[in-house]
Amino acid sequence: MNIPVQIKDDLAFLASLRRDLHAHPELGFEEERTSSIVAQLLEEAGIKVHRGLGGTGVVGTLKAGSGTRAIGLRADMDALAMPEIAERSYKSTVAGKMHACGHDGHTAMLLGAARHLAAVKGFSGTVHFIFQPAEEGRGGAKRMVEEGLFELFPCDAVYGLHNMPGLAVDEIAVVEGPQLASSDSWRITFRGTGTHGAKPHLGRDPITAAGTFLASLQTIVGRVVDPLQPAVVSACSLQAGDPKALNVIPDKVEIGGTARAYSANVRDQLEVEIGRLAQGTAAMYGIDVDYQFERRIPPVVNDANATQQALAAARAVLGDKVRTSFPPSTAGDDFAFFAQNAPGCYVWLGNGPAVDGALHHNSAYDFNDAAIGYGVAYWVKLVEGELTSPA
């Protein structure tokens, strides 16, 4: 494994930093302490710092040589609103908040790469270190883009990295094409006419309509979407009636859920078909329906050329431990908004075994510090390969 000595010498500091961030988790758009630490370390390394995009976002810019190409490297900084149950010396000090997805590790690795690149400057061009707030469903990437990220910091390519439990810490998956699904929300309200539970003929029952809708929902994926195109439609919330009034048919039923796809066409299809099914069900039962489909996060699809650059860097560091075949995830990541503005590639770095089932968003999860060196070395090789110094 090819980890430069200078990076190895920094690993104790980076692991300590990662654990400090872990002990002080901050939710999306609240990353005041985290972003201040990031900005301070970048400035101490001689990197120009811009703060405030997305509220708590930080962008560090480092230039070297005469190259005109510019790339962006992204790390997310936010934690999750959930308790940490595992006992460890650096356990979360904030009740109900924890780093359960490894963003503490992502931040530490990108800072390590920035420190090394600022000291060595073995490249020619411009690299933007993008420390993003609010990846966990709060729209941090979209807000940074809307506030001018790529106008202020133009990028010819942009790259993301996420840890992956189940892959060894010295493994990395670099795969062209879809990596993460779109993540959209839908809400339906069936509006009938409430009545006595013993006299259903005097009303219009929205609960029976909801039952028909839910029983038919999976026909969208099973019978409408091309079976060669992955898709997920799930109902995740159902609100109807009052458990203290079991003789009352309510006026309305509210249903909500999620829809996932890897292509724009299937994403469009899911929006149309959920609405069509809701409207048809309402018509069948003679009731009204309200339908909302909220497009939250597009799919993450790796660009071919950017993937080749990432693959070369990964092989330079991890050799035959690089995987070029790895299943995409039905989770979402708003890195997709960055990749809509520049060719992008998102890779999976191993986090070691999922101990006791502690995968992402598990209250016992922890980022594996043994992965830090590989992540830093990957980022460094990627910059040096993308922004090659003249011979």
C-alpha positions in Angstrom: 0.0 0.0 0.0 1.4 3.4 -1.1 1.0 5.9 1.8 3.6 8.6 1.8 5.7 9.0 5.0 4.5 12.6 5.4 0.9 11.3 5.6 1.8 8.5 8.0 3.4 11.1 10.2 0.2 13.1 10.4 -2.1 10.1 11.2 -2.0 10.4 15.0 -3.1 14.1 14.7 -5.8 13.2 12.2 -7.2 10.4 14.3 -7.2 12.7 17.4 -9.0 15.3 15.3 -11.5 12.8 14.1 -12.3 11.7 17.6 -12.7 15.2 18.8 -15.2 15.9 16.0 -17.0 12.6 16.9 -17.3 13.8 20.5 -18.8 17.1 19.4 -21.4 16.3 16.7 -23.4 19.1 15.1 -26.5 18.7 12.9 -27.0 20.2 9.4 -26.5 24.0 9.2 -25.4 24.0 12.8 -21.8 23.0 12.2 -20.3 26.1 13.8 -17.6 24.5 15.9 -16.7 22.0 13.1 -16.5 24.6 10.4 -14.4 26.9 12.6 -11.9 24.0 13.2 -11.8 23.3 9.5 -11.2 26.9 8.6 -8.5 27.3 11.2 -6.6 24.2 10.0 -6.8 25.2 6.4 -5.6 28.8 7.2 -2.7 27.4 9.3 -1.7 25.3 6.2 -1.6 28.4 4.1 -4.8 27.7 2.2 -7.1 30.5 1.2 -10.5 30.1 3.0 -14.0 31.1 2.1 -16.7 30.7 4.7 -20.5 31.1 4.6 -21.7 29.2 1.6 -24.7 27.1 2.8 -24.4 29.0 6.1 -21.7 26.8 7.7 -19.9 25.6 4.6 -16.1 26.1 4.1 -14.2 26.1 0.9 -10.4 26.1 0.9 -8.6 26.9 -2.3 -5.0 25.9 -3.1 -3.1 26.8 -6.2 0.2 25.5 -7.4 2.2 25.8 -10.6 0.9 27.2 -13.9 -1.9 24.7 -14.6 -5.3 26.0 -15.5 -7.4 23.0 -14.6 -9.4 23.1 -11.3 -11.1 20.3 -9.4 -13.2 20.1 -6.3 -13.0 17.6 -3.5 -16.0 17.3 -1.1 -16.3 16.2 2.5 -19.6 16.4 4.5 -19.5 17.6 8.1 -22.9 17.1 9.7 -24.0 14.5 12.3 -27.4 12.8 12.8 -30.2 13.4 15.3 -29.9 10.1 17.2 -28.3 8.8 20.4 -24.9 7.1 20.6 -25.2 3.9 22.7 -21.7 2.4 22.4 -19.3 3.3 25.2 -16.1 4.8 23.9 -13.7 7.4 25.2 -14.8 9.9 22.6 -18.5 9.1 22.7 -20.8 12.0 21.8 -21.0 14.6 24.5 -24.3 16.0 23.0 -27.5 14.1 23.9 -29.4 12.9 20.9 -26.7 13.7 18.4 -24.0 11.5 16.9 -21.7 10.9 14.0 -23.4 7.7 12.8 -22.4 8.0 9.1 -18.7 8.8 9.3 -18.7 12.4 8.3 -16.2 13.1 11.1 -13.8 10.7 9.3 -14.6 12.3 5.9 -13.7 15.7 7.3 -10.5 14.5 8.9 -9.4 12.8 5.7 -9.9 15.8 3.5 -8.2 18.0 6.0 -5.2 15.6 6.0 -5.1 15.8 2.2 -5.2 19.6 2.3 -2.4 19.8 4.8 -0.2 17.4 2.8 -0.9 19.1 -0.6 -0.2 22.5 0.9 3.1 21.3 2.2 4.3 19.4 -0.8 2.5 21.1 -3.8 3.2 18.2 -6.1 0.6 19.4 -8.7 -0.1 22.2 -11.1 -3.5 23.8 -11.1 -6.2 24.6 -8.5 -7.9 22.4 -6.0 -11.0 23.4 -4.0 -11.5 21.6 -0.7 -15.3 21.7 -0.2 -16.5 21.1 3.3 -20.3 20.8 3.0 -22.9 21.2 5.7 -26.2 19.4 6.0 -25.8 16.4 3.8 -28.2 14.3 5.9 -31.4 15.3 4.2 -31.3 19.1 4.9 -30.1 20.2 1.5 -26.6 21.5 2.1 -25.2 20.8 -1.3 -28.1 22.3 -3.1 -27.9 25.5 -1.0 -24.2 25.8 -1.6 -24.8 25.5 -5.4 -27.7 28.0 -5.3 -25.5 30.5 -3.4 -22.8 30.4 -6.1 -20.4 27.6 -5.3 -19.4 26.9 -8.9 -19.5 30.5 -9.9 -17.1 31.4 -7.1 -15.0 28.2 -7.5 -15.3 26.8 -11.0 -14.5 23.1 -11.2 -13.6 21.0 -14.3 -14.4 17.9 -12.2 -15.7 17.2 -8.7 -15.1 14.2 -6.4 -16.7 12.7 -3.4 -15.8 9.8 -1.0 -17.8 7.9 1.5 -16.8 5.2 3.9 -18.4 1.7 3.5 -18.7 -0.8 6.3 -18.2 -4.3 5.0 -15.3 -3.3 2.8 -11.8 -3.7 4.3 -10.1 -0.5 5.2 -7.5 -1.1 2.5 -10.3 -1.6 -0.2 -12.0 1.0 -2.3 -14.8 0.7 -4.9 -14.5 2.9 -8.0 -17.3 2.2 -10.4 -18.6 4.1 -13.4 -22.4 4.9 -13.7 -25.1 4.9 -11.0 -23.8 4.9 -7.4 -26.7 6.2 -5.3 -30.4 6.6 -6.0 -32.5 9.7 -6.3 -34.3 10.4 -3.0 -37.7 11.9 -3.3 -40.7 12.1 -0.9 -44.4 11.8 -1.7 -47.5 12.6 0.3 -51.1 11.7 -0.3 -54.3 12.8 1.5 -57.5 10.9 0.8 -60.5 13.1 1.7 -63.8 11.4 2.3 -66.8 12.0 4.4 -66.6 10.8 8.0 -69.5 8.9 9.6 -70.4 6.5 12.3 -68.5 3.2 12.1 -71.8 1.3 12.2 -73.2 3.3 9.3 -70.5 3.4 6.6 -73.1 3.8 3.8 -73.8 7.4 5.1 -70.2 8.5 4.4 -67.3 8.0 2.0 -64.6 5.9 3.7 -61.0 7.1 3.1 -59.6 4.2 5.1 -60.8 1.6 2.6 -59.5 3.7 -0.2 -56.1 3.9 1.5 -56.0 0.2 1.9 -56.6 -0.3 -1.8 -54.0 2.2 -2.7 -51.4 0.6 -0.4 -52.2 -2.9 -1.7 -51.7 -1.7 -5.2 -48.6 0.5 -4.7 -46.0 -2.1 -5.4 -47.5 -2.8 -8.8 -45.7 0.3 -10.0 -42.3 -1.3 -9.5 -43.6 -4.8 -10.3 -45.7 -4.2 -13.3 -45.1 -0.7 -14.7 -41.4 0.1 -14.4 -39.0 -1.8 -16.8 -37.8 -4.8 -14.7 -34.3 -4.0 -15.8 -34.5 -0.6 -14.2 -34.1 -0.6 -10.4 -36.7 1.4 -8.4 -38.1 1.6 -4.9 -41.5 2.9 -3.8 -42.2 2.6 -0.1 -45.1 3.9 2.1 -43.5 4.9 5.4 -46.2 6.9 7.2 -49.9 6.3 7.7 -52.2 8.6 9.8 -55.9 7.9 10.1 -58.6 8.2 12.8 -58.2 8.2 16.5 -57.5 5.0 18.5 -59.8 6.4 21.2 -62.7 6.6 18.8 -63.0 3.2 17.2 -66.6 3.8 16.1 -65.7 6.7 13.9 -64.8 6.6 10.2 -62.5 9.6 9.8 -62.7 12.3 7.1 -59.2 11.8 5.8 -56.2 9.5 5.7 -52.7 10.8 5.2 -50.0 8.6 3.6 -46.3 9.4 3.0 -43.3 7.7 1.6 -40.2 7.6 -0.4 -39.4 6.9 -4.1 -35.9 5.9 -5.4 -34.5 5.5 -8.9 -31.1 5.6 -10.7 -32.3 7.2 -13.9 -34.1 10.5 -14.7 -36.7 8.6 -16.8 -37.6 6.2 -14.0 -37.7 9.0 -11.5 -40.2 10.8 -13.7 -42.2 7.6 -14.1 -42.5 7.1 -10.4 -43.8 10.6 -9.8 -46.5 10.1 -12.5 -47.5 6.6 -11.5 -47.9 7.2 -7.8 -50.2 10.2 -8.7 -52.1 8.1 -11.2 -52.7 5.4 -8.7 -53.9 7.9 -6.1 -56.2 9.6 -8.5 -57.6 6.3 -9.7 -58.2 5.0 -6.2 -60.0 8.2 -5.2 -62.2 8.0 -8.3 -63.1 4.4 -7.5 -64.3 5.3 -4.0 -65.9 8.6 -4.9 -63.6 10.7 -2.7 -61.0 13.5 -3.2 -57.3 13.2 -3.1 -54.3 15.6 -2.7 -51.0 14.5 -4.1 -47.5 16.0 -3.6 -44.2 14.7 -5.0 -41.1 16.4 -3.6 -38.0 16.0 -5.6 -35.2 16.1 -3.0 -32.0 14.6 -4.3 -31.1 13.5 -7.8 -29.2 10.2 -8.4 -25.4 10.1 -8.2 -24.1 8.9 -11.5 -20.3 8.7 -12.0 -18.9 10.3 -15.1 -16.7 8.0 -17.3 -13.7 10.3 -17.5 -13.8 11.3 -13.8 -14.1 7.7 -12.9 -10.9 6.9 -14.8 -9.1 9.6 -12.9 -10.3 8.3 -9.6 -9.5 4.7 -10.6 -5.9 5.6 -11.5 -5.5 7.3 -8.1 -7.1 4.4 -6.2 -4.8 1.9 -7.9 -1.7 3.9 -7.2 -2.6 3.8 -3.5 -4.4 0.4 -3.0 -3.2 -1.7 -5.9 -5.2 -4.8 -6.4 -7.5 -3.9 -3.6 -9.5 -1.7 -5.9 -13.0 -2.9 -6.8 -14.4 -1.9 -10.2 -17.6 -3.8 -9.6 -19.8 -2.9 -6.6 -23.6 -2.7 -6.2 -25.1 0.8 -6.1 -26.9 2.0 -3.0 -30.6 2.9 -2.8 -29.6 5.5 -0.3 -29.2 9.1 -1.5 -26.4 11.7 -1.2 -26.8 15.3 -2.3 -23.3 15.2 -3.8 -25.5 14.7 -6.8 -26.1 18.5 -7.0 -22.3 19.0 -7.3 -22.1 16.4 -10.0 -24.8 18.2 -12.0 -22.5 21.2 -12.3 -19.2 19.4 -13.1 -18.3 15.8 -14.2 -18.2 13.8 -10.9 -17.1 10.6 -9.3 -18.1 9.2 -5.9 -16.1 6.4 -4.4 -16.6 4.0 -1.5 -13.6 3.6 0.9 -13.6 0.6 3.2 -14.5 1.0 6.9 -13.8 -2.6 7.9 -16.3 -5.2 9.2 -19.7 -4.0 10.3 -19.1 -4.9 14.0 -22.3 -6.2 15.6 -24.2 -5.0 12.6 -23.2 -1.4 13.1 -23.8 0.0 9.6 -24.4 3.6 8.7 -27.1 5.3 10.8 -26.8 2.7 13.5 -26.4 4.0 17.1 -23.3 1.8 17.6 -21.6 2.8 14.4 -18.1 4.3 14.4 -15.7 5.5 11.7 -12.6 3.3 11.5 -9.5 5.4 12.1 -7.4 2.8 10.3 -9.0 4.0 7.0 -7.7 7.6 7.4 -4.3 7.0 5.8 -5.8 5.4 2.8 -8.4 8.1 2.3 -5.8 10.9 2.6 -3.4 9.1 0.2 -6.2 8.6 -2.3 -7.2 12.3 -2.3 -3.5 13.3 -2.7 -2.9 10.9 -5.6 -6.2 12.1 -7.2 -5.1 15.7 -7.2 -1.6 14.9 -8.4 -3.0 12.8 -11.2 -5.7 15.2 -12.2 -3.5 18.3 -12.0 -0.2 16.9 -13.3 2.9 19.1 -12.9 4.7 19.8 -16.1 7.7 17.6 -16.7 
